[in-house]
Amino acid sequence: MGVLACLLFGILAAWIIRSVLVRAGIGGVKSVFVIGLLGGMIGLTGVLIGFGDLEHFNLYNVLIAISASVLISIGWAKVQPDAVSAATE
């Protein structure tokens, strides 16, 4: 349950931040899915730190997954060329 929760909440966070930063050009469904999975896997590193286990739902790991997905999404938006200015050139 803990693994599934981290991955799902990571994907959900990436989708929400993409919706908020729609003009930043984060990308389509595939990039949101990959960013969410990366965030979820980073959230699972909380088990290595000592926050809970992989079998049970753990709020700390989910919060790490959400935070990682948001940070990766914002970072991805910063390194991407500006979609609005690229379309006008």
N, C-alpha and C positions, 0 to 999 in steps of 0.2 A: 504493500500500500504506500509506503514512504517513497519508493522509487517512482511510482506512477504519479503521486501527488506532486513531486518536484518537477517532473517533466511536464505535466499538464499545466501547472501554475507558471512555469517558465514560458511555455508557449502562449498562454493567456496574457501574461505580462508583455511579451513581445508584440502581440497583436494589438493590445490596448495602446502601447506607446507608439506603434506605427500609426494608429488612428489619430492620436494626438498630434504627431509630427508628420502628418500626411504630405506637407509641402517639402519636407526634408529629403524625400526620395529614398526612403529606407528600402523599398523594393516590394516585390510581390509576395505571394503565398509561400513560395519555396524559401526565400530569404528569411521571412518571419519564422517559419518552421525551424530552420537551421539555427537561427539566433535563439529561439526558445529552447531548443534541445541543448544548445551549449550552456545556456543559463541554468537549465535543469540539472545538467551534469555538474556544473560548478556548485549548485546547491547541494548535491550529494556529497561533496567534499566535506560538508559539515559532520558527516559520520566519522571521517578521519580525524577531525578536530576533537570529537567526543560528544557531539550533539545527537543523542538518540541512536537508533539503529535503522536498518533498511526495511524492517518488517512492519513498523508502526508509523502512523502519521506523526510528524514532528514539525511544529510551527517554526522553529529556528531554521531548519533546512529549507522550508518553503519560502521563508523570508529572504534567505540567501539566494535562492533560485530567482525570485522576483527581482531582487536588487541587481543580480548579475545580468538578467535579461534586459533590464532597463538601461544599465550602464553600457552593455554591448550594443544595444539599439541606438543609443545616443552617440556612441563612438562611431558606429557604422554610418550614421547620418552625417557626421562631421567629415569623414574621409571621402564620402561620395561627392561627385561633382553636383553642383546645384542644378536640380532638374528644371527649375523655372527659368534660370538664366540660359541654360543650354538650349531650351526650346525656342527662346527668342533670338538667339544668335544665328 
